[in-house]
Amino acid sequence: MKNLLFYSTLFLLSINSIAQEKQMDSVPSKVEKLDEVLVKSVRVEADSPITHSNLSKKELATRNLGQDIPVLLNYLPGVVTTTDAGTGVGYTYIRVRGSDASRVNVTLNGIPFNDTESQGTFWVNLPDFTSSVENLQLQRGVGTSTNGSGAFGASLNLLTDAVSEVGNAEISNTVGSYGTRKHNVKFSTGLLNKNIEIAGRLSAIASDGYVDRASSDLKSYFLQGSFVDDNTLIKAITFGGHEITYQSWNGIDEATLASDRRFNSAGQYTDENGETRFYDNEVDNYKQDHYQLHWNQKYTNNWSTNLGLNYTYGRGFFEQYKEDEDFSDYDFTPITIGGEIINTTDLIRRRWLDNDFYVINASANYKNNKIDIDFGGFYSLYDGDHFGEVIWAQNAGGSQIRDHYYFGNGEKKEVTIFGKTTYRINDKWSAFLDLQGRFVGYETTGLTSDRVAMEIDENYEFFNPKAGATFQVNNSNQLYASYARANREPRRSDFENGINTAEQLNDIELGWRFNTNKTVVNTNIYYMWYKDQLVLTGALDDVGAPIRATSGESYRLGLEIDADITLTDKFVVKPNVAISTNKNKNFVSSRDGSLVNLGDTNISYSPNIVAGNMIIYRPLKNLQLGFLSKFVGEQYMGNIDSETSKLDSFFVNDLNIVYEINDIPVFKSIVLTGLVNNVFDEEYVSNGYFFTYDDDFSNPGTITTIEGAGFYPQAGINFLLGVTLKF
């Protein structure tokens, strides 16, 4: 490790030295502006009638110690985050306004990141991606038109590292509780001969996890080559990751939560002596590589175009030890041993995904003092194989190692066209119009993992209009109003459960922005009403994925307030609160063998209050102390308002310290970062699941609905300490 650190330092110093020698006149602001165009078609401006929040690289860096992007967004309005392993490393999830990650549209440089079939976002596939993010924007509600699956709660778009004009390099190392550590190396050559930049990053993250055996072994890379001049920016980018995480998606029941909150049942089996053991390779193992090419061309002061190409290759599996499995479930042939027919076996299986994702994205922009027009198109093709193999069996039943016991394919094509216009009527008024047509085709063949035939051939045509207006009352006050519609196709698991109806969302947003030199306040009211909303039932399938059901009519009504207040030159506070009511209307559920109309019920995983606060204190120029607080109100994990499904509210506080040492030999600076999570050691649960089933055995002749729940406990007090050496 010492030799690696020495040679890495030497290499980075050499890169920096060469870059500085070849560095010519810089191109002050044009590089940044050209970079921003890469995401212009999916982003909105500060005075847009769209509710949004922005985070810069500098803001992300204060807590970038190995935890995933959802955790770093935890203090934005209306955001709730959770993690399987309990520490923010590994599988992490985000909900916005009660909508889970599969309903949050995510783009990377304007390219969709959501998995095409499941519609989820798996940040574990891109560990330490935050270190390569220049800035991001979270739009709450439907937002503006974007690429990929429709935004039903929010859209999140990220811009990767901008072109650096000056050569630089850094080495970062983090250590922390539960064996957590992060190591990365970054460099940029700066602009060589005014035009060429090469930049890159290598990262490794590992953690034992708070939950038993919920370990993570994560590796990632980022490499960017750029050409830039006054009117052209061309970027070739490749990035990806490889994750191996021990499974921890089972959760625990209420009794275990009280007695052993770190228990993990994944991999548990009974050996031939009747002793309980845990399979040591009950892991999720997945690789994902992204290749992007972006070409932004400015023709005149008014016209510019952007072309984006993408190829994503994903492949991997999760591995499980299974006991007493039926031969018929794996297409095994029964065997006879000693006159006894054997048709069950212990085995180890892998369920695979192997997929390709292609994207062409093009847009043009015309802008003058009065009008700003964006229009363009998007095409994507997804081709994904799903298959299972048995890599070991106690009794193989005539099968061969790695025989496929199921195989299925999913192919999804999407075409999107859009046009957006912002028209500045006068110094006070501006109007916004956004029209999008989205055309989706989804086709499947073969078998599901349960060996059930899945033959789907569905096509959807969606028209998604959006319109709004902004009124500049005076230099400090701004009002806005908007309406947006979104439509969304079911995901693969919905089709497996017999759902093929698209859902629709209408969203009205009314907002007030107040901005002075020392105080910024954003206030908005929203009303989102749904038709055939696919709500989480609370239940999970056999791979830990949430199961959804159509709720008919439903709505979300809320108030969001966030502020950035400078009290003194040293004190800043950043509070936010989201208060909402989230209801299914006339919700029908099966109870004790009959369908019952429960009236208006709470939508699952939708707390009525979510609040956060940051207190930032800078006693010295290079020292920042942050005290961060998050409150999440109680919420139901199902849609029937059952007390069994209730998650208690929780209030968690973190302490963040950043100190930068400047003017030292060799290094440009040294940044020391500390993060103490959950400083008051709160025992809390941020996520769980809820299920019901009918029992007709206890009392013959009657049917009784039985309820149950599982929970995902989060870590108590824990810390992360980081050192970044900048050259």
Residue pairs with C-beta under 8 A, 6 or more apart in sequence:
5 171
8 171
8 185
9 171
9 725
12 169
12 170
12 171
12 185
12 187
12 727
13 169
13 666
13 727
15 167
15 169
15 187
15 189
16 167
16 168
16 169
16 187
16 727
17 167
18 167
18 189
19 166
19 167
19 168
19 188
19 189
19 190
19 192
20 166
20 167
20 190
22 189
22 190
22 192
22 193
23 165
23 166
23 167
23 190
23 191
23 192
24 191
24 193
24 194
25 194
26 165
26 166
26 191
27 165
27 191
27 194
27 228
27 230
30 228
30 230
31 162
31 163
31 165
31 191
31 228
31 233
32 162
34 163
34 228
34 232
34 233
34 296
34 298
35 134
35 159
35 162
35 163
35 233
36 159
37 233
37 296
37 304
37 306
37 365
38 109
38 110
38 159
38 233
38 235
38 294
38 296
38 306
38 308
39 107
39 109
39 110
39 137
39 157
39 158
39 159
40 306
40 363
40 365
40 374
41 110
41 306
41 361
41 363
41 365
41 374
41 376
41 418
41 420
42 107
42 110
42 144
42 145
42 146
42 147
42 155
42 157
43 137
43 144
43 157
44 50
44 52
44 137
44 139
44 143
44 144
45 422
47 430
47 470
47 472
47 478
47 480
47 513
48 144
48 422
48 432
48 468
48 470
48 480
49 432
49 468
49 469
49 470
49 480
49 481
49 482
49 509
49 511
50 139
50 141
50 143
50 144
50 432
50 468
50 482
50 509
51 139
51 140
51 141
51 143
51 509
51 511
51 522
51 524
51 526
51 560
52 137
52 138
52 139
52 140
52 143
53 76
53 77
53 137
53 138
53 140
53 562
54 135
54 136
54 137
54 138
55 72
55 73
55 76
55 135
55 136
55 137
55 138
56 134
56 135
57 133
57 134
57 135
60 72
60 130
60 133
60 136
62 624
62 626
62 656
62 658
62 673
63 72
63 656
63 673
63 675
64 72
64 130
64 131
65 174
65 176
65 182
65 673
65 675
65 720
65 721
65 722
66 88
66 89
66 128
66 174
66 176
66 180
66 181
66 182
66 205
66 207
66 720
67 87
67 88
67 89
67 92
67 720
68 83
68 88
68 89
68 90
68 92
68 123
68 124
68 127
68 130
69 92
69 123
69 129
69 130
69 133
69 158
70 81
70 83
70 92
70 93
70 94
70 101
70 123
71 81
71 83
71 88
71 92
72 130
73 79
73 81
73 94
73 138
73 156
74 80
74 81
74 612
74 630
75 574
75 576
75 612
75 613
75 614
75 628
75 630
76 138
76 562
76 576
76 612
77 140
77 560
77 561
77 562
77 576
77 577
77 578
77 610
77 612
78 96
78 97
78 140
78 558
78 560
78 578
78 580
78 610
79 94
79 95
79 96
79 138
79 610
79 612
80 94
80 95
80 96
80 605
80 607
80 610
80 632
80 686
81 92
81 93
81 94
81 95
81 686
82 92
82 93
82 686
82 687
82 712
82 714
83 89
83 90
83 91
83 92
83 93
83 686
83 712
83 714
84 90
84 91
84 92
84 211
84 214
84 248
84 249
84 712
85 91
85 207
85 209
85 210
85 211
85 214
85 215
85 216
85 245
85 248
86 209
86 210
86 211
86 214
86 262
86 712
86 713
86 714
86 715
87 177
87 178
87 180
87 207
87 209
87 210
87 677
87 715
87 718
88 677
89 180
89 205
89 207
89 209
89 216
89 218
90 124
90 207
90 209
90 214
90 216
90 218
90 243
90 245
90 248
91 122
91 124
91 245
91 248
91 249
91 284
92 123
92 124
93 100
93 101
93 687
94 101
94 104
94 121
95 101
95 153
95 605
96 104
96 138
96 140
96 153
96 154
97 140
97 141
97 153
97 154
97 526
97 528
97 556
97 558
97 578
97 580
97 606
98 153
98 556
98 580
98 582
98 603
98 605
98 606
98 607
99 152
99 153
99 154
100 153
100 536
100 546
100 605
101 120
101 121
102 114
102 118
102 119
102 120
102 121
102 149
102 491
102 546
103 119
103 151
103 152
103 153
103 154
103 488
104 121
104 151
104 153
104 154
104 155
104 156
105 112
105 114
105 143
105 146
105 148
105 149
105 150
105 151
105 154
105 155
105 156
106 112
106 113
106 114
106 121
106 148
106 155
106 156
106 157
106 158
107 113
107 146
107 147
107 148
107 155
107 156
107 157
107 158
108 157
108 158
108 160
108 290
108 292
109 158
109 159
109 160
109 237
109 292
109 294
109 308
110 147
110 157
110 306
110 308
110 361
111 147
111 290
111 292
111 308
111 310
111 359
111 361
112 147
112 148
112 149
112 359
112 380
113 121
113 148
114 120
114 121
114 148
114 149
115 121
115 122
116 148
116 149
116 355
116 357
116 380
116 382
116 384
116 412
117 382
117 384
117 410
117 412
117 491
117 492
118 491
118 492
118 493
118 545
119 149
119 491
120 545
122 286
123 129
124 216
124 218
124 241
124 243
124 245
124 284
124 286
125 240
125 241
125 243
125 286
125 287
125 288
125 314
126 220
126 239
126 240
126 241
126 288
127 203
127 205
127 218
127 219
127 220
127 241
127 243
128 182
128 184
128 201
128 203
128 205
128 218
128 220
129 158
129 220
129 222
129 239
129 241
131 172
131 184
131 186
131 201
131 203
131 222
132 160
132 161
132 201
132 222
132 239
133 158
133 159
133 160
133 161
134 159
134 160
134 161
134 162
135 158
135 159
136 156
136 157
136 158
136 159
137 156
137 157
138 154
138 155
138 156
139 151
139 154
139 155
139 156
139 157
140 153
140 154
140 526
140 560
141 151
141 153
141 154
141 484
141 507
141 509
141 526
141 528
142 150
142 151
142 152
142 464
142 466
142 484
142 485
142 486
142 505
142 507
142 528
143 151
143 154
143 155
143 484
144 155
144 420
144 434
144 466
145 416
145 418
145 420
145 434
145 435
145 436
145 464
145 466
146 155
146 157
147 359
147 361
147 378
147 380
147 416
148 380
148 414
149 488
149 489
150 438
150 462
150 464
150 486
150 487
150 488
150 505
151 486
152 486
152 488
152 503
152 505
160 222
160 224
160 237
160 239
161 188
161 199
161 222
161 224
163 191
163 197
163 199
163 226
163 228
163 233
163 235
164 188
164 190
164 191
164 197
164 199
165 190
165 191
166 190
166 191
167 188
167 189
167 190
168 187
168 188
168 190
168 668
168 726
168 727
169 185
169 186
169 187
169 188
169 726
169 727
170 185
170 186
170 187
170 724
170 725
170 726
170 727
171 184
171 185
171 186
171 724
171 725
172 182
172 183
172 184
172 185
172 186
172 722
172 723
172 724
172 725
173 181
173 182
173 183
173 722
173 723
173 724
174 180
174 181
174 182
174 183
174 673
174 720
174 721
174 722
174 723
175 181
175 720
175 721
176 675
176 718
176 719
176 720
176 721
177 715
177 718
177 719
177 720
178 207
178 208
178 209
178 210
178 715
178 718
179 206
179 207
179 208
179 215
180 205
180 206
180 207
180 208
180 720
181 205
181 206
181 207
182 203
182 204
182 205
182 722
183 203
183 204
183 205
184 201
184 202
184 203
184 204
185 201
185 202
186 199
186 200
186 201
187 199
187 200
187 201
188 197
188 198
188 199
189 196
189 197
189 198
189 199
190 197
191 197
191 228
194 229
195 227
195 228
195 229
196 225
196 226
196 227
197 224
197 225
197 226
197 228
198 223
198 224
198 225
198 226
199 222
199 223
199 224
199 226
200 221
200 222
200 223
200 224
201 220
201 221
201 222
201 223
202 220
202 221
203 218
203 219
203 220
203 221
204 218
204 219
205 216
205 218
205 219
206 215
206 216
206 217
206 218
207 215
207 216
208 214
208 215
209 215
209 216
209 246
209 248
210 262
210 713
210 714
210 715
210 718
211 248
211 262
211 263
211 264
211 713
212 262
212 263
212 264
213 246
213 248
213 264
213 266
213 267
213 278
213 282
214 245
214 246
214 248
214 264
215 245
215 246
216 243
216 244
216 245
216 246
217 243
217 244
217 245
218 241
218 242
218 243
218 244
218 245
219 241
219 242
219 243
220 239
220 240
220 241
220 242
221 238
221 239
221 240
221 241
222 237
222 238
222 239
223 237
223 238
223 239
224 235
224 236
224 237
225 235
225 236
225 237
226 233
226 234
226 235
226 236
227 233
227 234
228 234
230 298
231 297
231 298
231 299
232 295
232 296
232 297
232 298
233 294
233 295
233 296
234 293
234 294
234 295
234 296
235 292
235 293
235 294
235 295
236 292
236 293
237 290
237 291
237 292
237 293
237 294
238 289
238 290
238 291
238 292
239 289
239 290
240 287
240 288
240 289
240 290
241 287
241 288
242 286
242 287
243 284
243 285
243 286
243 287
244 283
244 284
244 285
245 283
245 284
246 264
246 266
246 267
246 282
246 283
246 284
247 266
247 267
247 282
247 283
247 284
247 318
247 320
247 544
248 264
248 266
249 266
249 540
249 543
249 544
250 264
250 265
250 266
250 544
250 710
251 688
251 689
251 710
251 711
251 712
252 260
252 261
252 263
252 264
252 265
252 710
252 711
252 713
253 708
253 709
253 710
253 711
254 709
254 711
256 263
257 685
257 711
257 713
261 683
261 713
262 713
266 278
266 282
267 278
267 279
267 280
267 282
267 320
267 321
268 276
268 277
268 278
268 279
269 276
269 277
269 278
269 279
269 321
269 323
269 346
270 276
270 277
270 323
271 277
279 320
279 321
279 348
281 319
281 348
282 319
282 320
282 321
283 318
283 319
284 316
284 317
284 318
285 316
285 317
285 318
285 319
286 314
286 315
286 316
286 317
286 353
287 314
287 315
287 316
288 312
288 313
288 314
288 316
289 312
289 313
289 314
290 310
290 311
290 312
291 310
291 311
291 312
292 308
292 309
292 310
293 308
293 309
293 310
294 306
294 307
294 308
294 309
295 306
295 307
295 308
296 304
296 305
296 306
296 307
297 304
297 305
297 306
298 304
299 305
302 366
302 367
302 368
303 364
303 365
303 366
304 364
304 365
305 362
305 363
305 364
305 365
306 361
306 362
306 363
306 364
306 365
306 376
307 361
307 362
308 359
308 360
308 361
308 362
309 359
309 360
309 361
310 357
310 358
310 359
310 361
311 356
311 357
311 358
311 359
312 355
312 356
312 357
313 355
313 356
313 357
314 353
314 354
314 355
314 357
315 352
315 353
315 354
315 355
316 352
316 353
317 350
317 351
317 352
317 353
318 350
318 351
318 543
319 348
319 349
319 350
319 391
320 348
320 349
320 350
320 351
321 346
321 347
321 348
322 346
322 347
322 348
322 349
323 346
324 344
324 345
324 346
325 344
325 345
325 346
325 347
326 343
326 344
327 333
327 334
327 342
327 343
327 344
327 345
327 397
328 343
329 405
329 451
330 347
330 349
330 390
330 393
330 397
330 399
330 405
331 399
331 403
331 405
331 451
332 343
332 345
332 393
332 395
332 396
332 397
332 398
332 399
333 397
333 398
333 399
334 341
334 342
334 343
334 397
335 341
335 342
335 395
335 397
335 398
336 342
337 395
342 395
342 397
343 397
344 395
345 393
345 394
345 395
345 396
345 397
346 393
346 394
347 390
347 392
347 393
347 394
348 390
348 391
348 392
348 393
349 388
349 389
349 390
349 391
349 405
350 388
350 389
350 390
350 391
351 386
351 387
351 388
351 449
351 543
352 385
352 386
352 387
352 388
352 389
353 384
353 385
353 386
354 384
354 385
354 387
355 382
355 383
355 384
355 385
356 381
356 382
356 383
356 384
357 380
357 381
357 382
357 383
358 380
358 381
358 382
359 378
359 379
359 380
360 378
360 379
360 380
361 376
361 377
361 378
361 379
362 376
362 377
362 378
363 374
363 375
363 376
363 377
364 374
364 375
364 376
365 372
365 373
365 374
366 372
366 373
367 373
369 424
370 423
370 424
371 421
371 422
371 423
371 424
372 421
372 422
372 423
373 419
373 420
373 421
374 418
374 419
374 420
374 421
375 418
375 419
375 420
376 417
376 418
377 415
377 416
377 417
377 418
378 414
378 415
378 416
378 417
378 418
379 413
379 414
379 415
379 416
380 412
380 413
380 414
381 411
381 412
381 413
382 410
382 411
382 412
382 413
383 409
383 410
383 411
384 409
384 410
384 411
385 407
385 408
385 409
386 406
386 407
386 408
386 409
386 410
386 446
386 448
386 449
387 404
387 406
387 407
387 408
388 404
388 405
388 406
388 449
389 402
389 403
389 404
389 405
390 396
390 399
390 401
390 402
390 403
390 405
391 401
391 402
392 401
393 399
399 405
405 451
406 446
406 447
406 448
406 449
406 450
406 451
407 446
407 447
408 444
408 445
408 446
408 447
408 448
408 454
409 444
409 445
409 446
410 442
410 443
410 444
410 492
411 442
411 443
411 444
412 440
412 441
412 442
412 443
413 440
413 441
414 438
414 439
414 440
414 441
415 438
415 439
416 436
416 437
416 438
416 439
417 436
417 437
418 434
418 435
418 436
418 437
419 434
419 435
420 432
420 433
420 434
420 435
421 432
421 433
421 434
422 430
422 431
422 432
423 430
423 431
423 432
423 433
424 430
425 431
427 472
428 471
428 472
428 473
429 469
429 470
429 471
429 472
430 469
430 470
431 467
431 468
431 469
431 470
432 466
432 467
432 468
432 469
432 470
432 482
433 466
433 467
434 465
434 466
434 467
434 484
435 463
435 464
435 465
435 466
436 462
436 463
436 464
436 465
436 466
437 461
437 462
437 463
437 464
438 460
438 461
438 462
438 463
438 464
438 487
439 459
439 460
439 461
439 462
440 459
440 460
440 461
440 462
440 489
441 458
441 459
441 460
442 456
442 457
442 458
442 459
442 460
442 489
442 495
443 456
443 457
443 458
444 454
444 455
444 456
444 457
444 492
444 495
445 454
445 455
446 453
446 454
447 453
447 454
448 454
448 496
449 542
449 543
452 496
454 495
454 496
456 495
456 500
458 489
458 495
458 500
460 487
460 489
460 502
462 487
462 488
462 502
463 485
463 487
464 484
464 485
464 486
464 487
465 484
465 485
466 482
466 483
466 484
466 485
467 482
467 483
467 484
468 480
468 481
468 482
468 483
468 509
469 480
469 481
469 482
470 478
470 479
470 480
471 478
471 479
471 480
472 478
473 479
476 514
476 515
476 516
477 512
477 513
477 514
478 512
478 513
478 514
478 515
479 511
479 512
479 513
480 509
480 510
480 511
480 512
480 513
481 508
481 509
481 510
481 511
482 507
482 508
482 509
483 506
483 507
483 508
483 509
484 506
484 507
484 509
485 504
485 505
485 506
485 507
486 504
486 505
486 507
487 502
487 503
487 504
487 505
488 502
488 503
488 504
488 505
489 502
490 499
490 500
490 501
490 502
490 503
490 534
493 541
493 545
493 547
493 548
494 500
494 534
494 548
497 547
497 548
497 549
499 534
499 548
499 549
499 550
501 532
501 550
502 532
503 530
503 531
503 532
503 533
503 534
503 550
504 530
504 531
504 532
505 528
505 529
505 530
505 531
505 533
506 528
506 529
506 530
507 526
507 527
507 528
508 526
508 527
508 528
509 524
509 525
509 526
510 524
510 525
510 526
511 522
511 523
511 524
511 525
512 521
512 522
512 523
512 524
513 520
513 521
513 522
513 523
514 520
514 521
514 522
514 523
515 521
517 566
518 565
518 566
519 563
519 564
519 565
519 566
520 563
520 564
520 565
521 561
521 562
521 563
522 560
522 561
522 562
522 563
523 559
523 560
523 561
524 559
524 560
525 558
525 559
525 560
526 556
526 557
526 558
526 560
527 555
527 556
527 557
528 555
528 556
528 557
529 553
529 554
529 555
529 556
530 551
530 553
530 554
530 555
531 552
531 553
532 550
532 551
532 552
533 550
533 551
533 552
533 554
533 584
533 603
534 548
534 549
534 550
534 551
535 548
535 549
535 550
535 551
535 554
535 584
535 603
535 604
535 639
536 546
536 547
536 548
536 604
536 605
536 637
537 546
537 547
537 548
537 549
537 604
537 638
537 639
537 690
537 691
538 546
538 604
538 636
538 637
538 638
538 639
538 645
538 688
538 689
538 690
538 691
538 709
539 546
539 547
539 689
539 690
539 691
539 692
540 546
540 547
540 689
540 691
540 710
541 547
546 689
549 639
551 584
551 587
551 603
551 639
552 584
552 585
552 586
552 587
552 588
553 584
553 585
553 586
554 582
554 583
554 584
554 585
554 603
555 582
555 583
555 585
556 580
556 581
556 582
556 603
556 606
557 580
557 581
557 582
558 578
558 579
558 580
558 581
558 582
559 578
559 579
559 580
560 576
560 577
560 578
560 579
561 575
561 576
561 577
561 578
562 574
562 575
562 576
562 577
563 573
563 574
563 575
563 576
564 572
564 574
565 572
565 573
565 574
565 575
566 572
567 573
569 618
570 617
570 618
570 619
571 615
571 616
571 617
572 614
572 615
572 616
572 617
572 618
573 613
573 614
573 615
573 616
574 613
574 614
574 616
575 611
575 612
575 613
575 614
576 611
576 612
576 613
577 609
577 610
577 611
577 612
578 609
578 610
578 611
579 608
579 609
580 606
580 608
580 609
581 608
582 602
582 603
582 606
582 608
583 600
583 601
583 602
583 603
584 600
584 601
584 602
584 603
584 639
585 600
586 597
586 599
586 600
587 597
587 598
587 599
587 600
587 601
587 639
587 640
588 595
588 596
588 597
588 598
589 595
589 596
589 598
589 639
589 640
590 596
590 692
590 694
590 705
591 640
591 705
592 694
592 702
592 703
592 704
592 705
593 694
593 696
593 702
593 703
593 705
598 640
598 641
601 639
601 640
601 641
602 635
602 636
602 639
602 641
603 639
604 635
604 636
604 637
604 638
604 639
604 645
604 690
605 635
605 636
605 637
606 635
606 636
607 632
607 633
607 634
607 635
607 649
608 633
608 634
608 635
609 631
609 632
609 633
610 631
610 632
610 633
611 630
611 631
612 628
612 629
612 630
612 631
613 628
613 629
614 626
614 627
614 628
614 629
615 626
615 627
615 628
616 624
616 625
616 626
617 624
617 625
617 626
617 627
618 624
618 625
619 625
622 659
622 660
622 661
622 662
623 657
623 658
623 659
624 656
624 657
624 658
624 659
625 655
625 656
625 657
626 654
626 655
626 656
626 657
626 658
627 653
627 654
627 655
627 656
628 653
628 654
628 655
628 656
629 651
629 652
629 653
629 654
630 651
630 652
630 653
631 649
631 650
631 651
632 649
632 650
632 686
633 649
634 646
634 647
634 648
634 649
635 646
635 647
636 642
636 645
636 646
636 647
636 690
637 645
637 646
637 647
637 688
637 689
637 690
637 709
638 645
638 690
638 692
640 692
642 690
642 707
644 690
644 707
644 708
644 709
645 690
645 707
645 709
647 685
647 686
647 687
647 688
647 711
648 684
648 685
650 682
650 684
650 685
650 686
651 682
652 677
652 678
652 680
652 682
652 684
653 678
653 679
653 680
654 675
654 676
654 677
654 678
654 679
655 674
655 675
655 676
655 679
656 673
656 674
656 675
656 676
657 672
657 673
657 674
657 675
658 671
658 672
658 673
658 674
659 671
659 672
659 673
660 669
660 670
660 671
660 672
661 669
661 670
661 671
661 672
662 668
662 669
664 670
666 727
667 725
667 726
667 727
668 726
668 727
669 726
670 723
670 724
670 725
670 726
671 722
671 723
671 724
671 726
672 721
672 722
672 723
673 720
673 721
673 722
673 723
673 724
674 719
674 720
674 721
674 722
675 719
675 720
675 721
675 722
676 717
676 718
676 719
677 715
677 717
677 718
677 719
677 720
678 684
678 714
678 715
678 716
678 717
678 718
679 717
680 717
681 716
681 717
682 716
683 713
683 716
684 713
684 714
685 711
685 712
685 713
685 714
686 712
686 714
687 711
687 712
688 709
688 710
688 711
688 712
689 709
689 710
690 707
690 708
690 709
691 707
691 708
691 709
692 705
692 706
692 707
692 708
693 705
693 706
694 703
694 704
694 705
694 706
695 703
695 704
695 705
695 706
696 702
696 703
696 704
698 704
